[in-house]
Amino acid sequence: KHVVPYGLYRAEGYVSAKLANDETKGTGFSEDDLKLFWDALVNMFEHDHSAARGKMAAQKLFIFKHKDELGNAPSHKLFDMVTVEKKDGVVIPRKFGDYDVKVNGKAPEGVTLEEKL
């Protein structure tokens, strides 16, 4: 059986403030719900360790918050600002520290960036 010694996964997600706040179709999704959601993402593997997931863990979370509920910048452009590259001299990555994970550039006007972990 082939074994991958280390895998780094990247996930992207969205929360629609407009849908949460819409008076007719609103979900009732609140700031408290959002905070709970971020905490759940950060800790999602802490209580579900298994042989299949081994030491799987969230390592970094970048949160782009828009001033306007319809958004102040296209999400694809914000996600493109986040880059993951092997560090110089690393041939076969074996840990998260073998990568540079960063945001390149400054968030556009009306968007703030929060980093967790």
C-alpha positions in Angstrom: 0.0 0.0 0.0 1.4 3.4 -1.0 1.7 5.8 1.9 1.7 9.6 1.7 3.8 10.8 4.5 2.3 14.3 4.7 -0.6 16.0 2.9 -1.5 19.6 3.0 -5.2 20.4 2.1 -6.6 23.8 1.3 -10.3 24.6 1.7 -12.2 27.7 0.8 -15.6 28.6 2.0 -18.2 31.4 2.0 -20.8 32.9 4.4 -23.3 35.1 2.7 -24.2 38.1 5.0 -26.9 39.1 2.5 -28.7 35.7 2.8 -28.4 35.7 6.5 -29.9 39.2 6.9 -32.5 39.0 4.1 -35.9 40.0 5.7 -37.9 37.4 3.7 -35.4 34.6 3.3 -33.1 35.3 6.2 -31.6 32.3 7.9 -31.1 34.1 11.3 -27.4 33.4 11.1 -25.8 35.8 13.6 -22.3 37.0 14.6 -22.5 34.5 17.5 -23.2 31.7 14.9 -20.2 32.9 12.8 -17.9 32.8 15.8 -19.1 29.3 16.7 -18.5 28.3 13.0 -14.9 29.6 13.0 -14.2 27.8 16.3 -15.7 24.6 14.9 -13.4 24.8 11.8 -10.3 25.4 13.9 -11.1 22.4 16.2 -12.9 20.1 13.8 -10.5 17.2 14.1 -9.7 17.5 17.8 -12.5 15.1 19.0 -12.5 12.8 16.0 -9.1 11.2 15.7 -8.9 8.0 13.8 -6.4 5.9 11.9 -7.7 7.3 8.6 -7.1 10.9 9.6 -4.1 10.5 11.9 -2.8 13.8 13.0 -5.1 15.8 10.7 -5.6 19.4 12.0 -6.5 22.8 10.9 -3.3 24.9 10.8 -4.3 28.4 9.5 -7.6 30.2 8.9 -7.8 33.4 7.0 -11.1 35.3 7.3 -11.9 38.1 5.0 -14.7 40.3 6.4 -16.5 42.8 4.2 -17.9 46.1 5.4 -20.9 45.8 3.0 -23.1 42.7 3.2 -23.0 42.4 -0.6 -19.2 42.3 -0.4 -16.4 44.8 -1.2 -14.2 42.6 -3.3 -14.7 39.4 -5.4 -14.0 36.3 -3.4 -11.8 34.7 -6.1 -9.5 37.7 -5.9 -9.3 37.4 -2.1 -8.6 33.7 -2.3 -5.9 34.3 -4.9 -4.1 36.5 -2.3 -3.5 33.4 -0.1 -0.5 31.4 -1.3 1.1 28.1 -0.2 4.6 27.3 -1.2 7.3 24.9 -0.2 10.1 26.6 1.7 13.5 26.8 0.0 15.5 23.7 0.4 12.5 21.4 1.2 12.4 18.6 -1.3 9.8 16.3 0.4 7.5 18.2 2.9 6.9 16.3 6.1 5.2 18.9 8.2 3.3 22.2 8.1 6.4 24.1 8.9 7.9 23.0 5.5 5.5 25.5 3.8 5.1 29.2 3.7 1.4 30.0 4.0 0.7 33.7 3.7 -1.4 36.5 2.3 0.2 38.5 -0.4 -0.7 42.1 -0.6 -3.1 44.2 1.4 -6.9 43.6 1.7 -8.9 45.9 -0.6 -10.8 48.8 0.8 -13.8 47.7 2.8 -12.3 44.3 3.6 -10.5 43.3 6.8 -8.4 40.2 7.2 -8.3 38.1 10.4 -5.9 35.2 10.9 -6.5 32.4 13.3 -4.1 29.7 14.6 
